[in-house]
Amino acid sequence: MMWRMYRRSRTICLFLAFTTIFLHLLLALLSLSTYHQACDTPLSPRTHILRELAHTNYTSVEISGRAALPADTTQRGSSTNDANKDAKGHVQTGSASINMAGGVGCNGASRAESLECGLSKLEALFDHSLYTMPFTHIPEEDWLLKVKPKIKASEKSSQMWVSASQEGYEDMQWNSSSDSHPPWLRFHLGISRWQLYPHRDPNMDALAQQLATHPIVSAVQKSGGTQLKLVMSFPNYGQAMLKPMKQERDDETNYNLYYFSDFERHNAEIAAFHLDRYKLCFPPVVGRLVDVVKEIKDVTTDRKLARTFFNSPVGNVCFYGQCSYYCSTEHAVCGRPRKLEASVAVMLPDLSLVTRRTWRSPWRRSYSRSKLANWEAEPNYCSTVKKTPPYNKGTRLLDFMDMVIMDFLMSNMDRHHYETFEKFGNNTFLLHLDNGRAFGRHSKDEPSILAPLEQCCRIRRSTWLRLNLLSLSQYYLSDVMRASLSRDPLHSVAPLLSEPHLTALDRRLKTVLETVSRCQQQRRETGSADDDKCHKGGIRFMLVL
């Protein structure tokens, strides 16, 4: 009896011992597994997107069960520039440490090698499917202008336009064929409801060449505005707006100066155009070295302008014109001794042909030294805006957010109005004009520019995806902007944006992405579909945060 009890107790003890050992081994395995999982930082939603963008040529995304972005094709697309640089020089994305000083592959290289590296990034960016759109037929009513069809054939008439004989102007003969049109006219005829010009427009090179090199046959001061601007005319009847160089590229705006008293900078206009190349909403701008005597003084018919020319004590030719701000001998524009840097922007179609509507920005600044604007005093200001036409329907609010992000990247505090083409009503893109007060400070960011994004927490999903793409090492904004600006004629004189300004672009891009991430955490709402109005045909997605 005792022997049986002893054997039974021994069996039970052995069973308990083996069970204990098994449980300890199982616990050890679970602990080891948990340890490894803890060492792998959980991926944030943005990190997942970054990795997906980095390893795939983005072709589609699903939101609410609907396909999003079209396949990688060229035509009617969009282009930008990219990056994301931490203030200390590095950012950690997943397990990859990204050097923010100059981009992977471009850092530490010579200036020529750095530009070559940046150009390769620029081409890769423009080839990415997020920046290209499939060709879609544009209805006749969606073109801003069109050539009248030939009604009746005759010996001398095939819708021919023959110029009157004027000194300095070419004897132009234009017909319905685009081959007979000068570059500026092809640009005007290419404007649609969705964009100013198509992605990788073959006419852009010819248009830039005209703006930079064609003879100037007339120069008059542009009426209106607060600072000196000239309207230049070319022999082929094209016109452009010239903004002269007012300060050196490396000069920062005085911190004690109000935004409405700042200089307009010629290089800011040029850089803004290059930064906008993914939205295609800025008129083309190039830099040009102008002969103050030969190309302005000798050809002007503006007597008020002509009376303001004088020679400085060191022999430079100067002028100051007439305007509200900085038009005096103390703030004269001077050549060196006759050569003057300037931005030259192609003019939009004349208002007598195409009317434009001017819209007051809901987030306009007070332009007062003591008063606050409504959006600065009302926490729920966006709720009021969203109930007010045209922001209460369609994509106007999203279009406005695109403009806000662009202004923050450039540090442009002077966006008091914007314009649209009257013909297209409210269903069209926004014209981003007058960017001369951008790029004034590189050492300080202006967070108040992002107030609309922070208050409304709305952004177009395609914009958000592009911004995330631009934070990847192979598409740094500073590298791509440096490369894009190197193609401008004035780059041979000096880089149009100094390195601190390029670094500031990356820093501000990071701030935009962080703002969107905060909105995501606060709202956690789903996305909905909407048209991307700077692009025709494709469906982009709106992320309502």
PyMOL commands that set and color helices and strands:
alter all, ss='L'
color gray80, all
select helices_A, chain A and resi 2-39+45-55+111-127+129-131+140-142+178-180+183-189+203-213+259-261+266-275+293-297+303-306+329-331+374-377+381-386+396-410+422-424+447-456+461-469+473-475+477-485+489-492+499-523
alter helices_A, ss='H'
color red, helices_A
select strands_A, chain A and resi 62-63+66-67+90-93+96-99+161-162+173-174+218-221+230-233+239-244+285-291+310-311+317-319+333-334+339-346+356-360+417-421+458-460+528-531+539-544
alter strands_A, ss='S'
color yellow, strands_A
deselect
rebuild
show_as cartoon
